Amino acid sequence: MNESSNFLSESPSSRLELMLKAPVPGLLLKLAGPNVIAITILTLVTFADAWYVGQLGTAALASLALVFPFQTLMQMMSGGAIGGGVTSSVARALGSDDESKAASVLWHAIIIAGAMSMVFVVTLGFFSRPVFALLGGTGEALNGAVAYARIAFGAGLAIWMLYILSAALRGMGDTVTPARAITVGSVVQVGLSGALTLGWGVFPKMGVVGPAIAIIVCQGGAAFYLAFHLASGKARVPLRSHRLEWSIFKDILQVGGIGLLNSFFMATTVIVVTGFIGRYGTDALAGYGLGARLELMLVPLSFGIGAALTAAVGANYGAKQYARARRVAWAGSAITLLVSGVIGCAVSVAPGLWLDMFTSEPGPYGYGATYLTIAGPFYALFGAGQALYFASQGTGRVMMPVIASGIRFLAVVGLGGLGVALGWEVSGIFWVVSLGLILIGIGQALCLFTSAWRPDYEVN
């Protein structure tokens, strides 16, 4: 087969063959390209939401700061943790030429998604007020966060299905179909979110809950499109009911279940630090929320490349091409290092490139600029570390990468708590966060030298 042929027009079986045989740089460009475009457009939704809400004032921005880590946690769990387990399981099954198992994985993944979405419905749909109050939310900021959460998490099944079905398709080597769904849904969401938040035209002005309604409507529609695509038999692995088997749940959860801890560590680090910063006042909370929003947005940007790494590493691991799997991982992390580094250094030198889009109020602006100046240079290590974590998912063995995330979590929470107790300036807490970014990059890179990546038997 001609390896230079257009990846997007290849048949499902040819896409798998390309993952196993195509030159690594070209493979990553072809496989990750649609995903990166989709995630970039999805990231614009986050920009837009923060800009719209910023027009409502500091209290509304503080509401978004309280909610955003939990929203990111749900996306990390559905797309990065359980979704990564689904991509890995499907890719390894197809790499070992077991299409029946791949079809069963798809059905089991939907069952898991339904169960996991209920966790967020119960925890944040019904009990959001005490949770946000623990993080320092008060008054109007707390009320806005609660109203947002009841919608976004109460109907969280829509978001879970979008990310899980996208993950399954990526495991089949199809990054185009989920990219199309996410891109169209995100473009519509940008407009609908603004209309509902600020009251454009015939739409009512709903304030901070506007983005929550928009995300459910648009991502739910995208999920329905993907379900129809899979059920219609257009994908390599069709969506059909299967007999439930513990072995299939285990295959997904040995990556996705353990990966939930990684998502927990990533998002909870920001949640706990948000609680620390909340003790410095509403301006500090709003400013840090803007800075942390950019940091957490590097996770989906890394995911744009990382999801392709999960699929490519998984397919090669299933085919016992372990050395090639490592080459794919290092190449993907290098690309992410470069992209994240450019973003981080730019906002460190000129914080206004980011902050000017959202607020001009001196209080939040000053705190946000301080955070970006300190943490920005280390975004490169953070982004590369995240890409390597997604690559590790492809091996089906993620215990060591999760431990690396846990070390970062303990360091940031422990030192940050100490700093608050000792009365440090807020900049000291920001330096603790930066230490965490360094630890995640170095820790994930060291994982590639463990036995999970170097089985005794190698084909190439």
C-alpha positions as CSV (number, residue, x, y, z in Angstrom):
1,M,0.0,0.0,0.0
2,N,1.2,3.5,-0.7
3,E,1.9,5.0,2.7
4,S,1.7,8.5,1.4
5,S,-2.0,8.2,0.5
6,N,-4.5,10.5,2.1
7,F,-5.2,9.2,5.6
8,L,-8.6,10.8,5.7
9,S,-9.9,8.9,2.7
10,E,-8.5,5.5,3.7
11,S,-10.8,2.6,4.6
12,P,-11.0,1.6,8.3
13,S,-8.6,-1.4,7.8
14,S,-6.1,0.8,5.9
15,R,-6.1,3.3,8.7
16,L,-5.1,0.6,11.1
17,E,-2.3,-0.6,8.8
18,L,-1.0,3.0,8.6
19,M,-0.8,3.1,12.4
20,L,1.3,0.0,12.3
21,K,3.6,0.8,9.3
22,A,3.6,4.5,8.3
23,P,6.6,6.7,9.1
24,V,6.1,8.2,12.6
25,P,6.1,12.0,11.8
26,G,3.7,11.6,8.9
27,L,1.5,9.3,11.0
28,L,1.2,11.8,13.8
29,L,0.4,14.6,11.4
30,K,-2.3,12.6,9.7
31,L,-3.8,11.0,12.9
32,A,-3.5,14.0,15.2
33,G,-4.3,16.7,12.7
34,P,-8.1,16.5,12.8
35,N,-8.0,16.0,16.5
36,V,-5.9,19.1,17.1
37,I,-8.2,21.2,15.0
38,A,-11.3,20.0,16.9
39,I,-9.7,20.5,20.3
40,T,-8.5,24.0,19.2
41,I,-12.1,24.9,18.2
42,L,-13.3,23.4,21.5
43,T,-10.8,25.5,23.3
44,L,-12.2,28.6,21.7
45,V,-15.5,27.8,23.5
46,T,-13.7,28.2,26.8
47,F,-12.2,31.5,25.7
48,A,-15.6,32.7,24.6
49,D,-17.4,31.6,27.8
50,A,-14.9,33.4,30.0
51,W,-15.2,36.5,27.8
52,Y,-19.0,36.5,27.9
53,V,-19.1,36.0,31.6
54,G,-16.4,38.6,32.1
55,Q,-18.9,41.2,30.8
56,L,-21.1,40.4,33.9
57,G,-18.5,41.4,36.4
58,T,-16.1,40.0,39.0
59,A,-18.6,38.0,40.9
60,A,-19.6,36.1,37.8
61,L,-16.0,35.4,36.9
62,A,-15.5,34.1,40.5
63,S,-18.5,31.8,39.9
64,L,-16.9,30.4,36.8
65,A,-13.6,30.0,38.7
66,L,-15.4,27.8,41.2
67,V,-17.1,25.6,38.6
68,F,-14.4,25.4,36.0
69,P,-12.1,22.8,37.8
70,F,-15.0,20.4,38.3
71,Q,-16.1,20.8,34.7
72,T,-12.6,20.1,33.6
73,L,-12.5,17.1,35.9
74,M,-15.5,15.7,34.2
75,Q,-14.0,16.2,30.8
76,M,-10.7,14.7,31.9
77,M,-12.5,11.7,33.3
78,S,-14.7,11.1,30.3
79,G,-12.2,12.0,27.6
80,G,-8.8,11.4,29.2
81,A,-9.3,8.6,31.8
82,I,-12.2,6.3,30.8
83,G,-12.0,7.6,27.2
84,G,-8.3,6.8,27.1
85,G,-9.1,3.3,28.4
86,V,-11.7,2.9,25.7
87,T,-9.3,4.1,22.9
88,S,-6.5,1.9,24.3
89,S,-8.7,-1.2,24.6
90,V,-10.3,-0.8,21.1
91,A,-6.9,-0.1,19.5
92,R,-5.1,-3.1,21.2
93,A,-8.0,-5.4,20.2
94,L,-7.8,-4.3,16.6
95,G,-4.0,-4.4,16.6
96,S,-4.2,-8.0,17.6
97,D,-6.9,-8.6,15.0
98,D,-9.8,-9.2,17.4
99,E,-12.6,-7.2,15.9
100,S,-15.3,-8.9,18.0
101,K,-13.6,-7.8,21.2
102,A,-13.4,-4.3,20.0
103,A,-17.2,-4.3,19.3
104,S,-17.8,-5.5,22.9
105,V,-15.5,-2.8,24.3
106,L,-17.7,-0.2,22.6
107,W,-20.9,-1.5,24.3
108,H,-19.2,-1.8,27.7
109,A,-17.9,1.7,27.4
110,I,-21.4,3.1,27.0
111,I,-22.5,1.3,30.1
112,I,-19.5,2.8,32.1
113,A,-20.3,6.3,30.8
114,G,-23.8,6.1,32.0
115,A,-22.8,5.0,35.5
116,M,-20.0,7.6,35.7
117,S,-22.3,10.5,34.7
118,M,-24.6,9.7,37.6
119,V,-21.7,10.4,40.0
120,F,-21.6,14.0,38.8
121,V,-25.4,14.3,38.7
122,V,-25.6,13.3,42.4
123,T,-22.5,15.1,43.7
124,L,-22.6,18.4,41.8
125,G,-26.1,18.4,40.5
126,F,-27.6,18.2,44.0
127,F,-24.9,19.0,46.4
128,S,-23.0,21.8,44.7
129,R,-23.6,24.5,47.3
130,P,-21.7,22.9,50.2
131,V,-18.9,21.9,47.8
132,F,-18.4,25.4,46.4
133,A,-18.8,26.9,49.9
134,L,-15.9,24.8,51.1
135,L,-13.7,26.4,48.3
136,G,-14.5,29.9,49.6
137,G,-17.5,30.7,47.5
138,T,-19.8,33.3,49.1
139,G,-22.7,35.5,48.1
140,E,-23.4,36.2,44.5
141,A,-20.4,34.2,43.3
142,L,-21.6,31.1,45.2
143,N,-25.2,31.4,43.9
144,G,-24.0,31.7,40.3
145,A,-21.7,28.7,40.6
146,V,-24.6,26.6,42.0
147,A,-27.0,27.6,39.2
148,Y,-24.4,26.7,36.6
149,A,-23.6,23.4,38.2
150,R,-27.2,22.2,38.4
151,I,-27.5,22.4,34.6
152,A,-24.0,21.4,33.4
153,F,-23.6,18.5,35.8
154,G,-27.3,17.6,36.1
155,A,-27.3,16.7,32.4
156,G,-23.7,15.5,32.3
157,L,-24.6,12.3,30.4
158,A,-24.5,14.3,27.2
159,I,-20.9,15.3,27.8
160,W,-19.9,11.8,28.8
161,M,-21.4,10.2,25.7
162,L,-19.7,12.7,23.4
163,Y,-16.2,11.9,24.8
164,I,-16.7,8.1,25.1
165,L,-18.0,7.6,21.6
166,S,-15.2,9.9,20.3
167,A,-12.7,7.8,22.1
168,A,-14.0,4.6,20.6
169,L,-13.8,6.0,17.1
170,R,-10.2,7.1,17.7
171,G,-9.3,3.6,18.8
172,M,-10.5,2.5,15.4
173,G,-8.1,5.0,13.8
174,D,-10.9,7.4,12.8
175,T,-10.1,10.8,14.2
176,V,-12.1,12.6,11.4
177,T,-15.6,11.7,12.5
178,P,-15.3,12.8,16.1
179,A,-13.4,15.9,15.0
180,R,-16.2,16.8,12.7
181,A,-18.8,16.4,15.5
182,I,-16.8,18.4,18.1
183,T,-15.9,21.1,15.6
184,V,-19.5,21.8,14.4
185,G,-20.9,21.5,18.0
186,S,-18.3,23.9,19.3
187,V,-18.9,26.5,16.6
188,V,-22.6,26.5,17.4
189,Q,-21.9,26.5,21.1
190,V,-19.8,29.7,20.8
191,G,-22.8,31.6,19.3
192,L,-25.5,30.0,21.6
193,S,-23.4,30.6,24.7
194,G,-23.1,34.3,23.9
195,A,-26.7,34.7,23.0
196,L,-27.9,33.1,26.2
197,T,-25.4,34.8,28.5
198,L,-25.8,38.3,27.2
199,G,-29.2,38.2,25.7
200,W,-28.6,38.7,22.0
201,G,-31.5,39.2,19.6
202,V,-34.6,37.1,20.6
203,F,-32.7,35.1,23.2
204,P,-33.2,35.9,26.9
205,K,-30.3,37.2,29.0
206,M,-29.6,34.3,31.4
207,G,-26.3,35.4,32.8
208,V,-23.8,32.9,34.1
209,V,-26.1,29.8,33.4
210,G,-26.0,30.6,29.6
211,P,-22.8,28.7,28.9
212,A,-24.1,25.7,30.9
213,I,-27.2,25.4,28.8
214,A,-25.2,25.9,25.6
215,I,-22.7,23.1,26.5
216,I,-25.5,20.6,27.1
217,V,-27.4,21.4,24.0
218,C,-24.4,21.4,21.6
219,Q,-22.4,18.6,23.0
220,G,-25.5,16.5,23.4
221,G,-26.3,17.0,19.7
222,A,-22.7,16.0,18.8
223,A,-23.0,12.9,20.9
224,F,-26.3,11.9,19.1
225,Y,-24.5,12.3,15.7
226,L,-21.7,10.0,16.7
227,A,-24.1,7.4,18.1
228,F,-26.0,7.4,14.8
229,H,-22.8,7.1,12.9
230,L,-21.7,4.0,14.9
231,A,-25.2,2.4,14.9
232,S,-25.5,2.8,11.1
233,G,-22.6,0.5,10.5
234,K,-20.4,3.2,8.9
235,A,-17.6,2.7,11.4
236,R,-15.2,-0.3,11.4
237,V,-16.8,-1.5,14.7
238,P,-20.6,-1.1,14.8
239,L,-22.6,-0.1,17.8
240,R,-24.6,-3.2,18.9
241,S,-25.6,-4.6,22.3
242,H,-23.4,-7.3,23.7
243,R,-23.4,-9.7,26.7
244,L,-21.8,-8.0,29.6
245,E,-18.5,-9.5,30.6
246,W,-16.2,-8.6,33.6
247,S,-13.1,-9.3,31.5
248,I,-14.1,-6.4,29.1
249,F,-14.9,-4.0,31.9
250,K,-11.5,-4.9,33.4
251,D,-9.7,-4.3,30.1
252,I,-11.1,-0.8,29.9
253,L,-10.8,0.0,33.6
254,Q,-7.2,-1.2,34.0
255,V,-6.4,2.0,32.1
256,G,-9.5,4.1,32.6
257,G,-10.2,3.2,36.2
258,I,-6.7,3.8,37.3
259,G,-6.7,6.8,35.0
260,L,-9.5,8.3,37.1
261,L,-7.0,8.9,39.8
262,N,-4.8,10.9,37.3
263,S,-7.8,13.0,36.4
264,F,-8.6,13.4,40.1
265,F,-5.0,14.5,40.9
266,M,-5.0,16.9,38.0
267,A,-8.3,18.7,38.6
268,T,-8.2,18.4,42.4
269,T,-4.8,20.1,42.4
270,V,-6.4,23.2,40.9
271,I,-9.5,22.8,43.1
272,V,-7.5,22.7,46.3
273,V,-5.3,25.6,45.1
274,T,-8.5,27.5,44.3
275,G,-9.5,27.0,47.9
276,F,-6.2,28.3,49.0
277,I,-6.4,31.4,46.8
278,G,-10.0,32.0,47.9
279,R,-8.6,33.0,51.3
280,Y,-6.9,35.9,49.7
281,G,-10.2,37.5,48.5
282,T,-12.5,37.6,45.5
283,D,-10.1,39.5,43.3
284,A,-7.4,36.9,43.9
285,L,-9.9,34.1,43.2
286,A,-11.1,35.7,39.9
287,G,-7.5,36.4,38.8
288,Y,-6.2,33.0,39.6
289,G,-9.2,31.5,37.9
290,L,-8.3,33.2,34.6
291,G,-4.7,32.0,34.9
292,A,-5.6,28.5,35.9
293,R,-8.1,28.3,33.0
294,L,-5.1,28.6,30.6
295,E,-3.2,25.9,32.5
296,L,-6.1,23.5,32.4
297,M,-6.7,24.3,28.7
298,L,-3.3,22.9,28.0
299,V,-4.7,19.5,29.0
300,P,-7.2,19.4,26.1
301,L,-4.5,20.8,23.8
302,S,-2.1,18.0,24.9
303,F,-5.1,15.7,24.4
304,G,-5.3,16.8,20.8
305,I,-2.0,15.0,20.2
306,G,-2.3,12.6,23.1
307,A,-5.4,10.9,22.0
308,A,-3.7,10.1,18.7
309,L,-0.7,8.8,20.7
310,T,-3.1,6.5,22.7
311,A,-4.5,5.0,19.6
312,A,-1.2,4.6,17.7
313,V,0.7,3.3,20.8
314,G,-2.2,0.9,21.5
315,A,-2.3,-0.5,18.0
316,N,1.5,-1.0,17.9
317,Y,1.5,-2.5,21.4
318,G,-1.3,-4.9,20.4
319,A,0.9,-5.9,17.4
320,K,3.9,-6.3,19.7
321,Q,5.8,-3.5,18.0
322,Y,7.1,-2.0,21.2
323,A,10.1,-0.1,19.9
324,R,7.9,1.7,17.4
325,A,5.4,2.5,20.1
326,R,8.1,4.3,22.1
327,R,9.2,6.3,19.0
328,V,5.6,7.4,18.6
329,A,5.4,8.5,22.2
330,W,8.7,10.5,22.1
331,A,7.8,12.2,18.9
332,G,4.3,13.3,20.1
333,S,5.7,14.6,23.4
334,A,8.3,16.7,21.6
335,I,5.6,18.4,19.5
336,T,3.5,19.1,22.6
337,L,6.6,20.5,24.4
338,L,7.1,23.0,21.6
339,V,3.5,24.1,21.4
340,S,3.0,24.4,25.1
341,G,6.3,26.2,25.6
342,V,5.5,28.8,23.0
343,I,2.1,29.5,24.7
344,G,3.6,29.5,28.2
345,C,6.5,31.8,27.4
346,A,4.3,34.2,25.5
347,V,1.9,34.8,28.4
348,S,4.7,34.9,30.9
349,V,6.3,37.8,29.1
350,A,3.1,39.5,28.1
351,P,0.2,38.3,30.4
352,G,-2.1,40.8,28.6
353,L,-2.2,38.5,25.6
354,W,-4.5,36.3,27.7
355,L,-6.0,38.6,30.4
356,D,-7.0,41.5,28.1
357,M,-9.6,39.2,26.5
358,F,-11.5,38.7,29.8
359,T,-11.1,41.6,32.2
360,S,-9.7,45.1,32.7
361,E,-10.5,45.3,36.4
362,P,-7.1,46.0,38.2
363,G,-7.6,43.6,41.0
364,P,-8.3,40.3,39.1
365,Y,-5.9,41.5,36.3
366,G,-3.0,42.0,38.7
367,Y,-3.3,38.6,40.3
368,G,-3.8,36.8,37.0
369,A,-0.7,38.5,35.6
370,T,1.4,37.5,38.6
371,Y,0.3,33.9,38.2
372,L,1.1,33.7,34.5
373,T,4.5,35.4,34.9
374,I,5.5,32.8,37.4
375,A,4.0,29.6,36.0
376,G,4.0,30.3,32.2
377,P,7.7,29.2,31.6
378,F,6.9,25.7,32.9
379,Y,3.8,25.1,30.7
380,A,6.1,23.3,28.3
381,L,7.0,20.5,30.8
382,F,3.3,20.3,31.8
383,G,2.1,19.9,28.2
384,A,4.7,17.3,27.3
385,G,4.0,15.4,30.5
386,Q,0.4,15.2,29.6
387,A,1.1,13.9,26.1
388,L,3.3,11.2,27.5
389,Y,0.6,10.2,30.0
390,F,-1.9,9.7,27.1
391,A,0.8,7.7,25.3
392,S,1.2,5.5,28.3
393,Q,-2.5,4.7,28.2
394,G,-1.9,2.9,24.9
395,T,0.3,0.3,26.7
396,G,-2.6,-0.7,29.0
397,R,-0.5,-0.1,32.0
398,V,-0.7,3.3,33.7
399,M,0.1,2.8,37.4
400,M,3.5,4.5,37.2
401,P,2.2,7.5,35.3
402,V,-0.6,7.9,37.8
403,I,1.9,7.7,40.7
404,A,3.8,10.5,39.0
405,S,0.6,12.6,39.0
406,G,0.1,11.7,42.6
407,I,3.5,13.0,43.6
408,R,2.7,16.3,42.0
409,F,-0.6,16.5,43.8
410,L,0.9,15.8,47.2
411,A,3.7,18.3,46.7
412,V,1.4,21.1,45.6
413,V,-1.2,20.5,48.2
414,G,1.3,19.9,51.0
415,L,3.5,22.9,50.3
416,G,0.6,25.1,49.4
417,G,-1.2,24.3,52.6
418,L,2.0,25.0,54.6
419,G,2.3,28.4,52.8
420,V,-1.3,29.4,53.6
421,A,-0.7,28.4,57.3
422,L,2.5,30.4,57.5
423,G,0.9,33.5,55.9
424,W,2.9,33.5,52.6
425,E,2.1,36.1,49.9
426,V,-0.1,34.7,47.1
427,S,3.0,34.7,44.8
428,G,4.5,32.0,47.0
429,I,1.5,29.7,46.3
430,F,2.0,30.4,42.6
431,W,5.6,29.2,42.9
432,V,4.3,26.0,44.5
433,V,2.0,25.4,41.5
434,S,5.0,25.9,39.2
435,L,6.9,23.2,41.1
436,G,4.0,20.9,40.3
437,L,4.3,21.6,36.6
438,I,7.9,20.7,36.7
439,L,7.3,17.4,38.5
440,I,4.6,16.2,36.1
441,G,6.8,16.7,33.1
442,I,9.8,15.0,34.5
443,G,7.8,12.2,36.2
444,Q,5.9,11.2,33.0
445,A,9.1,11.2,30.9
446,L,10.8,8.8,33.4
447,C,7.8,6.4,33.0
448,L,9.0,5.5,29.5
449,F,12.0,3.8,31.0
450,T,9.9,1.4,33.1
451,S,9.0,-2.2,32.2
452,A,5.5,-1.3,30.9
453,W,7.2,0.2,27.9
454,R,9.9,-2.4,27.5
455,P,8.5,-6.0,27.5
456,D,11.0,-8.8,27.1
457,Y,9.8,-9.7,23.6
458,E,10.1,-7.1,20.9
459,V,9.4,-7.4,17.2
460,N,11.2,-4.3,16.2
